[in-house]
Amino acid sequence: MSEWLVLAIAMALVCALVLACTLLRHRRVAEDEDTSETPDVIEYMTMMVGVVYAIVLGLAIAGVWEARGSAEDSVRREAQSLYEVTQRADVYPAPVRDRIRGEVDAYVSHTVNVDWPRLTSGQAASTEGAKLLGTLRTDVTHQSPATELQAQAYQPLLDHIAAADDARHSRVQSDESTLPGVVWFGLLVGGLVTVGLIFTLQIRRSGRELLLAGLFSALIVFLLFMVWSFDAPYGRDGSDSAGPFEDLFPTVSIAAAR
């Protein structure tokens, strides 16, 4: 089921629940109860709870957004470093150059087609990727420069492989949820309390008030959905976050898709 469909269903259900509760409460109100005014202390408490929850929700959004940006930066660095390896290997003879590029393509293919589905499903990356990168590093390290041009490219090649390895470790270590369970508990309970405080504001059955109550509830659901979506640094499904690999190594991606 699509994430957007789940969001639409959740927003519709919450809005329907809030509106139904509002209508039921209005029907059951006592005849002598004054619904035109709300005690000042309730208005003050509602305002304070709303402000505190808005701050916590904003910090959660900022945290998952920063984590997503850091993960995307690691992917870009990893892909760009490997691409530089394939380009700088051009100074070596054809057999060595093709072997190095083949090892890079094998690593990229494994990363996109094996590791990425595991990352988006919440599983740990496989150890095969580290082995493939280790093979590439060993091959380049043991390739002694035979010309001045190869000597100039030798150290940069090792530096780019080291950068790719570092970016890979950052990617593997940031595959888990950004927010701990206690924060999620606070966000969900805070959302319920914030929406529940609507019923203390003496909402009547006018179309304007019901519309505002429904939109407010839908906004809370949407913001929680946004936090949940960004809480997975590499997404919940698909390989869209592997875009840098697919852009820099299109032939590998096409071959893997077939």
C-alpha positions in Angstrom: 0.0 0.0 0.0 1.3 3.4 -0.9 2.5 5.7 1.8 0.4 8.6 0.5 -2.7 6.3 0.5 -2.0 5.4 4.2 -1.6 9.1 5.0 -4.9 10.0 3.2 -6.8 7.2 5.1 -5.2 8.2 8.4 -6.1 11.9 8.0 -9.7 11.1 6.9 -10.2 8.7 9.9 -8.8 11.3 12.4 -10.9 14.1 11.0 -14.0 11.9 11.0 -13.3 10.8 14.6 -12.8 14.4 15.8 -16.0 15.7 14.1 -18.0 12.7 15.3 -16.9 13.3 18.9 -17.6 17.0 18.6 -21.2 16.3 17.4 -21.8 13.6 20.0 -20.6 15.9 22.8 -22.8 18.7 21.6 -25.9 16.4 21.6 -25.1 15.2 25.2 -24.5 18.6 26.7 -26.8 19.7 29.4 -29.5 22.2 28.5 -28.3 24.7 31.2 -24.6 24.4 30.3 -23.2 27.6 28.8 -21.2 26.7 25.7 -20.5 30.2 24.6 -17.5 30.8 26.9 -14.4 28.8 27.9 -12.8 29.3 31.3 -9.6 31.3 31.1 -7.5 28.6 32.8 -8.5 26.1 30.1 -7.6 28.5 27.3 -4.2 29.1 29.0 -3.5 25.4 29.4 -4.5 24.7 25.9 -2.2 27.4 24.6 0.8 26.2 26.7 0.3 22.5 25.7 0.1 23.5 22.0 3.2 25.6 22.2 5.2 22.9 24.0 4.1 20.3 21.5 4.9 22.5 18.5 8.4 23.0 19.8 9.0 19.3 20.4 7.5 18.4 17.0 9.6 21.1 15.3 12.8 19.7 16.9 11.8 16.2 15.8 11.3 17.4 12.2 14.6 19.2 12.3 16.4 16.2 13.7 15.2 13.7 11.1 15.7 16.3 8.3 19.3 16.7 9.3 19.8 12.9 9.5 18.3 12.5 6.1 20.6 15.2 4.7 23.7 13.6 6.3 22.8 10.2 4.8 22.3 11.7 1.3 25.7 13.4 1.7 27.4 10.1 2.6 25.8 8.4 -0.5 27.0 11.3 -2.8 30.6 11.1 -1.4 30.7 7.3 -1.8 29.4 7.4 -5.4 31.6 10.3 -6.4 34.8 8.7 -4.9 34.2 5.5 -6.8 33.5 7.4 -10.0 36.8 9.2 -9.6 38.6 5.8 -9.2 37.2 4.7 -12.5 38.3 7.9 -14.2 41.8 8.0 -12.7 42.4 4.4 -13.6 42.6 5.5 -17.2 46.4 5.9 -16.8 46.9 2.2 -16.4 47.2 -0.4 -19.2 43.9 -1.7 -20.6 43.9 -5.0 -18.6 44.5 -3.3 -15.3 42.1 -0.4 -16.1 39.3 -2.8 -17.1 39.9 -5.0 -14.0 39.7 -1.9 -11.6 36.6 -0.6 -13.3 35.0 -4.1 -13.2 35.6 -4.3 -9.5 34.0 -0.9 -9.0 31.0 -1.9 -11.1 30.7 -5.1 -9.1 30.6 -3.1 -5.9 28.1 -0.6 -7.2 25.8 -3.3 -8.6 25.9 -5.1 -5.2 25.3 -1.9 -3.3 22.3 -0.8 -5.4 20.7 -4.2 -5.9 21.5 -6.0 -2.6 22.3 -3.5 0.1 19.7 -0.9 -0.8 16.7 -3.1 -0.4 18.0 -4.2 2.9 18.6 -0.6 4.1 15.1 0.5 3.1 13.5 -2.5 4.8 15.4 -1.9 8.1 17.9 -4.7 7.8 21.7 -4.4 8.2 23.9 -4.1 5.1 25.5 -7.3 4.0 29.2 -8.0 4.5 29.8 -8.7 0.8 30.1 -5.0 0.1 33.0 -4.6 2.4 34.7 -7.6 0.8 34.3 -6.2 -2.7 35.7 -2.8 -1.6 38.5 -4.6 0.1 39.3 -6.4 -3.1 39.4 -3.2 -5.0 41.7 -1.6 -2.4 44.1 -4.5 -2.4 44.2 -4.6 -6.2 45.0 -0.9 -6.5 47.5 -1.0 -3.6 49.5 -3.9 -5.2 49.6 -2.2 -8.6 53.0 -0.7 -8.7 53.3 2.5 -10.9 55.3 1.9 -14.1 55.3 5.5 -15.4 55.4 9.0 -14.0 51.7 9.5 -14.8 50.8 6.3 -13.0 52.8 7.4 -10.0 50.9 10.7 -9.8 47.6 8.9 -10.0 48.5 6.1 -7.5 48.0 8.0 -4.2 44.9 9.8 -5.3 43.4 6.5 -6.2 44.0 5.1 -2.7 42.6 8.3 -1.2 39.4 8.0 -3.2 39.0 4.4 -2.2 39.6 5.4 1.5 37.0 8.1 1.1 34.5 5.6 -0.4 35.2 3.2 2.5 34.6 6.0 5.0 31.4 7.0 3.3 30.2 3.4 3.3 30.8 3.1 7.0 28.8 6.3 7.6 26.0 4.9 5.4 25.9 1.6 7.2 25.9 3.2 10.6 23.1 5.6 9.8 20.6 3.0 8.5 18.6 2.9 11.7 15.8 5.1 12.9 16.9 8.5 14.0 14.4 9.0 16.8 14.4 6.7 19.9 11.2 5.0 21.0 10.7 7.4 23.9 10.5 10.4 21.6 8.0 8.6 19.4 5.9 7.9 22.5 6.0 11.6 23.4 5.0 12.7 19.9 2.1 10.3 19.7 0.8 11.0 23.2 1.3 14.7 22.7 -0.6 14.6 19.5 -3.5 12.9 21.2 -3.5 15.3 24.0 -3.3 18.3 21.7 -6.2 17.1 19.5 -8.1 16.1 22.6 -7.9 19.6 24.0 -10.1 20.7 21.1 -13.1 19.4 23.1 -12.4 21.7 26.0 -12.8 24.8 23.8 -16.6 24.6 23.7 -16.7 24.0 20.0 -20.2 24.3 18.5 -21.6 22.7 15.4 -21.0 25.7 13.1 -19.4 24.8 9.8 -16.4 27.1 10.4 -15.6 25.6 13.8 -16.0 22.0 12.5 -13.8 22.8 9.5 -11.0 24.3 11.7 -11.1 21.3 14.1 -10.8 18.9 11.1 -8.0 20.8 9.5 -6.1 21.1 12.8 -6.4 17.3 13.4 -5.3 16.6 9.8 -2.3 18.9 10.2 -1.1 17.0 13.3 -1.5 13.7 11.4 0.4 15.0 8.4 3.3 16.4 10.5 3.6 13.0 12.3 3.6 11.2 9.0 6.4 13.5 7.7 8.5 12.8 10.8 7.9 9.0 10.3 8.8 9.2 6.6 12.0 11.2 7.2 12.9 9.0 10.2 14.2 6.4 7.7 17.4 8.1 6.3 17.3 6.1 3.1 13.5 5.9 2.6 10.9 3.3 3.4 11.0 1.5 0.0 12.5 1.7 -3.4 16.0 2.9 -4.4 15.4 6.6 -5.0 18.0 7.4 -2.3 20.6 5.5 -4.4 20.3 8.2 -7.1 24.0 9.2 -7.1 25.1 5.7 -7.9 22.5 5.4 -10.7 23.5 8.8 -12.1 27.2 8.1 -12.1 27.0 4.5 -13.1 24.1 4.3 -15.5 25.3 1.2 -17.3 25.6 -0.8 -14.1 22.1 0.2 -13.0 20.6 -0.7 -16.4 22.4 -4.1 -16.5 21.2 -4.8 -12.9 17.6 -3.9 -13.8 17.6 -6.4 -16.6 
